[in-house]
Amino acid sequence: MTSIWISSSPGELRIAVTDEIDLFDFGLWRPGAPDGFGDIHLGRVITHRPAMGGAFIELINGNGFLADNAGAKNLHDGDAVIARVIRSAQGGKDVRLDARQDFGIDKKSLKQKTPHIIVKGLSPLEEILNRWHQLPIYLDDLHLTSLFPEQYRKRIQPKARTLPLEIESLIDHLKEDIVDLPAGMRASITPTPALIAIDVDSAAQTNENKTKLRAQFDANRLIIPPLLHQLRLRNLSGAILLDLAGLPIRKRQLLQNDFITALVNDPLRPKFLGFTQLGLAEMTRPRQRPPLYELLTSYHGKALVILSDMEKQLKNLEISSVIGKNIVLNATIPLRQALENDPWALNEFKRRNLCSITLESKPDLSENQWRICNVSYE
């Protein structure tokens, strides 16, 4: 039966929609470091830059950019503005805002005049629960029930079983840039600052009963739905260029409807734009939340992996040697700062392991090194 499985580690919840064989949907939620997507802010114009086509807006938690065609055209420096986050900070860029919608909020009625969040947007967890609104929820730590809005709590059940190893493996493979596909095919995914480049390889694909051209066409057609599903699971967005395996450019045009059909069920409503003169399939998928690879490779993502690994190490020790003790974590300055900026994750670590934790900077450690007590781990 299809269900929503939520597995937790200090600072992070992994949300998987699965029937224990296939992974239909996936999300990563870090309650102590929300991405802010959908938040409605009262902000203030720092400076309007006509040459850049918009204005920089001061927010409570940083700055954002409001384009002229999204409501900044008639704003001046110092003006207050109510705007929604339509793209979280990602790719080294601040959040993108939109002020065109009537939010039903009168700026004059707001008691707080300095930049602040007026309405919080939905979390990744809430988005998935809304998309799969009738499925039961298996949660591995009932203490976290308090994080769920009231309307979802009646669906929560204690997780009597662990997530199937097959699904754990599928989730772990989302970290990889190589995707195994049907018919012995595979795809290599390369994110760049400008676009997502995907190369499909048919090196292992053979079919003795068909001509080479027919075999290539059928194999490429077969892998389109699962490959585009992997883009959704990884939340890869923006401009996407895909190089199919082996087909002449004129034959690739025949696969256009397959791309369009495969994109229909994606909640972000991607668009298939056709094939370039080089035969590359061209798509756009709206940028909203940060892509999975960026969450995992950020200092914050690496710091949460450290907490998870520490927890595994502590579970191998006798309980009496951990309870009530203070654990000293040595890490590089960026990793320490990332944890300090997420006190919820640190408090969760303390609660789950019945101990306290002290953070210390050790510049002599490499970026991915950390040390607990007198033992080093990488």
PyMOL commands that set and color helices and strands:
alter all, ss='L'
color gray80, all
select helices_A, chain A and resi 50-52+68-70+107-109+124-131+142-147+150-153+165-175+182-184+212-234+249-263+292-297+299-315+319-321+333-340+343-353
alter helices_A, ss='H'
color red, helices_A
select strands_A, chain A and resi 3-9+12-18+23-29+40-49+54-59+62-67+80-87+95-98+116-119+137-139+156-158+178-180+186-191+196-201+238-243+271-275+281-285+326-331+356-361+370-372+375-377
alter strands_A, ss='S'
color yellow, strands_A
deselect
rebuild
show_as cartoon
